[in-house]
């Protein structure tokens, strides 16, 4: 994830994410965890804030939400 994030950060000033905080339901069919980063909104805000100057949470629920990073 970090390598891809760094490439994106160099190319774009802003970031828009729709994030699902739900564990996946399909991975059990193949004995794999498919949604590797199930974290709460606050965790995502802190992580995005490490790389963009401002972070805005646009709403949603505790399980699916949107976050914008700018600058």
C-alpha positions in Angstrom: 0.0 0.0 0.0 2.7 2.5 0.8 4.5 2.2 -2.5 1.3 2.8 -4.4 0.3 5.7 -2.1 3.7 7.4 -2.7 3.3 7.1 -6.5 -0.2 8.6 -6.2 1.0 11.4 -3.8 3.7 12.5 -6.3 1.2 12.7 -9.2 -1.9 14.3 -7.5 -2.6 17.1 -5.1 -5.9 15.8 -3.9 -7.3 12.4 -2.9 -10.9 11.3 -2.7 -11.6 7.9 -1.1 -14.7 5.9 -0.4 -13.7 3.5 2.3 -15.4 0.4 3.5 -14.8 -0.5 7.1 -16.6 -3.9 6.8 -14.8 -7.2 6.7 -15.2 -8.9 3.3 -17.7 -11.7 3.0 -16.3 -13.5 0.0 -12.8 -14.4 1.1 -14.0 -17.2 3.3 -15.0 -19.1 0.2 -11.3 -19.2 -0.8 -9.8 -19.2 2.7 -8.4 -15.7 2.2 -8.9 -12.3 3.8 -9.7 -10.0 0.9 -10.2 -6.7 2.8 -6.9 -6.2 4.5 -7.3 -2.7 5.9 -10.5 -2.7 7.9 -9.9 0.3 10.2 -12.2 2.9 11.8 -12.7 6.4 10.2 -10.3 8.0 12.7 -7.4 5.7 11.7 -7.9 6.6 8.0 -8.1 10.3 8.8 -4.8 10.1 10.7 -3.1 8.1 7.9 -4.3 10.4 5.1 -3.3 13.4 7.2 0.3 12.2 7.3 0.5 12.8 3.5 -2.0 15.6 2.7 -2.2 19.0 4.3 -5.9 18.9 5.1 -8.3 16.0 5.6 -12.1 16.3 5.4 -14.5 13.5 6.3 -17.6 13.9 4.1 -20.0 11.7 6.0 -21.4 8.3 5.5 -21.7 5.7 8.3 -19.2 4.2 10.6 -18.8 1.3 8.1 -18.7 3.2 4.7 -17.5 6.7 4.5 -15.8 9.3 2.3 -12.6 11.2 3.0 -10.8 13.9 1.0 -7.2 14.8 1.4 -6.0 18.1 -0.1 -2.6 19.7 -0.7 
